[in-house]
Structures are given as C-alpha cells and as structure tokens.
C-alpha cells in the first residue's frame, strides 16, 4: 500500500488545558511527517465535553496542577471507552502530566488522589525534588536506539505488571530517579516525561508511532518511505548524552 493512498486521524486531547513546554510540536511533527509522504491527516481537537471519537492516534500533553485535575475528571468519565480504544490498537502518546493520567493515579502531597484511566499499569506520587534537565535513554523499540528530551517534573512514576519502560536512562533522572527507567509502554500506549518537544528531537520514534497508527487503521504493517532527515538526525545526535 503506497503512502499517497493512506489516511491517518489524530485526536488531540484537551489542548486548551494541557499545552506546556511546546508539546504542540509533537502534533506538528506527526502531521508534517505524514504530509511530506502524501498521507492525508485528519486532525481532531478534543476539548472538555467533546466526543472522543475513534481516532488512530491520540495525544495528551502536560499542564499545571489545576488543569490536570480538571482533565483527570473528564478522562475518567470515558475510562472504559479509552480501554476499548487501546485494546483495538489505537496509539496513545502522553507527555508528563498526560503520561501520569494514562496510569492508575497521581497522588499529590496535600490534595486528593487524581484517578487516571489505567491504560498503563503505573502510578505516580509527588516527590520532594524536582527533576530538571536533559535526558538520554536507550530503547529497544526503534533504530537508532536513543531517545532524547528535556524533563521537568517532581512526580515519581513506578511501573508494574506488563507495562515496560520506554527506555533506560543514561543521562538524567527519568521516571523516578531511582530505577533508571524513563517513560512506559503497553500495547500501543506510550508515556514519557520528555518535553522539548519530544518527537521533533526523535523523528525515528515519530515514524514508529505513525506506522503503528496506520497498522491500526488498515490492519496490516505499512513501511513508511524514507525522508531526508539529515538536519533532524544531526540535532538528535548533538543531544545524545548532553547533560543539563
């Protein structure tokens, strides 16, 4: 199946509330890398009270505590439906606060627990230290096997069961500063603390998500045509191992 005959739908969850640190760059990257290949992109901005739809790929970014509380309540209303989407192969990417809400819960220091939608077998508790700086992690999912980005979080995330780390940290703190893990994935659900934005710095991972989303839509593996990523790859390589 040729790229030019393909279509992909994106659901951007609550962008008016969760939009910190240039996370919109992840959406722009997916759209552009599809469009450069002639793949039609349907973009759906999903705000409070809107229908979740049935998209191929969903993105949720990070936000301040108050906005995260509001989104947590909205997400939880649709928990069963999100689980159905996950099990049908839909791709999810959550960044920072959005990542935390893909797990079971986030427990702040002095507020009630924020319930997540349990697409990942993971939970997050508030830590006493804020992790800020560049991160490099090694992953088994893509080639090149490095992921880079910038973390800025105090939440400590712990993985359980069949949920695996997205990567193993060689620079930076990652999920909790203790076990060297960064991010998480289960089925086609992915979470990470990497901002900056994440996908422009990791175009190989962006393509991995696009391929998974196309496979969900068409029911077969689709290999993307190559793009000229010379500039993107040089940028990525410059950030590998770079400390804050």
ZAMARGU-4260 file (C-alpha; in steps of 0.2 Angstrom, whole numbers, plus 5000, padded with zeros to 4 digits):
<rodrens>
0) 5000/5000/5000 | 5008/5016/4995 | 5009/5031/5006 | 4999/5043/4995 | 4984/5032/4997
5) 4984/5032/5016 | 4975/5042/5029 | 4978/5044/5047 | 4967/5053/5061 | 4974/5062/5076
10) 4964/5066/5092 | 4972/5079/5102 | 4965/5078/5120 | 4962/5094/5129 | 4975/5105/5121
15) 4967/5121/5129 | 4971/5115/5146 | 4987/5103/5143 | 4999/5113/5132 | 5015/5116/5142
20) 5033/5117/5135 | 5029/5117/5117 | 5020/5100/5117 | 5010/5105/5102 | 5027/5102/5092
25) 5023/5083/5094 | 5007/5085/5084 | 5015/5096/5071 | 5029/5083/5069 | 5017/5069/5066
30) 5006/5080/5054 | 5021/5086/5044 | 5030/5069/5043 | 5013/5061/5036 | 5010/5076/5024
35) 5028/5075/5017 | 5024/5057/5012 | 5007/5061/5004 | 4997/5054/5019 | 4981/5063/5022
40) 4979/5069/5041 | 4963/5072/5049 | 4966/5082/5065 | 4953/5082/5079 | 4954/5094/5094
45) 4945/5086/5108 | 4941/5098/5122 | 4930/5096/5138 | 4913/5088/5134 | 4918/5084/5116
50) 4916/5066/5109 | 4932/5056/5110 | 4928/5048/5093 | 4938/5034/5085 | 4955/5041/5080
55) 4970/5031/5075 | 4982/5041/5087 | 4978/5051/5102 | 4990/5064/5110 | 4989/5071/5128
60) 5001/5084/5134 | 5007/5091/5151 | 4999/5105/5161 | 4998/5114/5178 | 4990/5105/5193
65) 4973/5114/5192 | 4971/5110/5173 | 4977/5092/5177 | 4964/5090/5190 | 4950/5096/5178
70) 4956/5084/5164 | 4958/5069/5176 | 4939/5070/5180 | 4935/5072/5161 | 4946/5057/5156
75) 4939/5046/5170 | 4921/5048/5163 | 4927/5039/5147 | 4939/5027/5156 | 4930/5011/5149
80) 4929/5019/5131 | 4948/5023/5131 | 4952/5005/5137 | 4941/4999/5122 | 4951/5010/5110
85) 4968/5004/5117 | 4963/4986/5115 | 4958/4989/5097 | 4975/4995/5093 | 4974/5014/5095
90) 4990/5023/5098 | 4992/5035/5113 | 5006/5046/5117 | 5006/5055/5134 | 5019/5068/5140
95) 5022/5072/5158 | 5005/5076/5166 | 4996/5067/5152 | 5008/5052/5154 | 5003/5052/5173
100) 4985/5051/5169 | 4987/5036/5157 | 4992/5026/5173 | 4981/5022/5188 | 4983/5038/5198
105) 4994/5053/5203 | 4995/5057/5222 | 4999/5075/5226 | 5007/5080/5243 | 4992/5088/5250
110) 4977/5085/5239 | 4966/5071/5234 | 4972/5057/5223 | 4969/5061/5204 | 4962/5045/5196
115) 4969/5040/5179 | 4962/5029/5166 | 4974/5014/5168 | 4979/5012/5150 | 4996/5009/5158
120) 5000/4998/5174 | 5009/5013/5183 | 5006/5025/5196 | 5014/5042/5201 | 5017/5050/5218
125) 5023/5068/5222 | 5041/5069/5226 | 5051/5081/5236 | 5064/5085/5222 | 5061/5092/5205
130) 5070/5084/5191 | 5075/5096/5178 | 5087/5094/5164 | 5092/5084/5148 | 5088/5066/5146
135) 5096/5052/5136 | 5088/5035/5136 | 5091/5019/5127 | 5076/5010/5120 | 5073/4993/5111
140) 5059/4999/5101 | 5067/5009/5087 | 5084/5012/5077 | 5094/5022/5082 | 5090/5016/5099
145) 5092/5033/5108 | 5079/5045/5114 | 5082/5062/5120 | 5072/5076/5128 | 5070/5088/5142
150) 5062/5083/5159 | 5054/5095/5171 | 5044/5086/5184 | 5043/5081/5203 | 5031/5066/5201
155) 5039/5049/5203 | 5031/5036/5192 | 5033/5017/5195 | 5029/5004/5183 | 5021/4987/5186
160) 5015/4971/5178 | 5016/4970/5159 | 5020/4989/5157 | 5038/4991/5152 | 5050/5006/5152
165) 5051/5016/5136 | 5069/5017/5139 | 5084/5015/5151 | 5092/5032/5157 | 5110/5035/5154
170) 5108/5054/5156 | 5095/5062/5168 | 5083/5055/5180 | 5068/5048/5171 | 5053/5041/5179
175) 5058/5042/5197 | 5077/5045/5199 | 5080/5028/5206 | 5077/5013/5194 | 5084/5021/5178
180) 5068/5019/5169 | 5061/5033/5158 | 5043/5033/5151 | 5032/5017/5149 | 5023/5007/5136
185) 5010/4994/5135 | 5002/4988/5118 | 5001/5004/5108 | 5001/5016/5123 | 5016/5026/5127
190) 5021/5039/5140 | 5036/5049/5143 | 5042/5064/5154 | 5052/5071/5139 | 5047/5088/5133
195) 5056/5100/5121 | 5046/5094/5111 | 5049/5075/5111 | 5045/5070/5093 | 5055/5084/5083
200) 5070/5078/5093 | 5066/5060/5089 | 5060/5058/5071 | 5063/5040/5071 | 5051/5037/5086
205) 5038/5049/5077 | 5038/5037/5062 | 5036/5022/5073 | 5020/5029/5080 | 5014/5034/5063
210) 5017/5016/5057 | 5008/5009/5072 | 4993/5020/5069 | 4992/5016/5051 | 4993/4997/5055
215) 4978/5000/5067 | 4968/5009/5053 | 4972/4997/5039 | 4975/4980/5048 | 4992/4977/5040
220) 5010/4983/5043 | 5015/4998/5032 | 5033/5003/5030 | 5035/5022/5028 | 5045/5029/5014
225) 5061/5037/5019 | 5063/5056/5022 | 5078/5067/5021 | 5081/5069/5040 | 5099/5075/5039
230) 5095/5090/5050 | 5084/5081/5062 | 5097/5067/5064 | 5111/5079/5067 | 5101/5088/5080
235) 5096/5072/5089 | 5115/5066/5089 | 5120/5083/5096 | 5109/5080/5111 | 5113/5062/5115
240) 5122/5062/5132 | 5121/5080/5134 | 5119/5085/5152 | 5109/5100/5158
</rodrens>
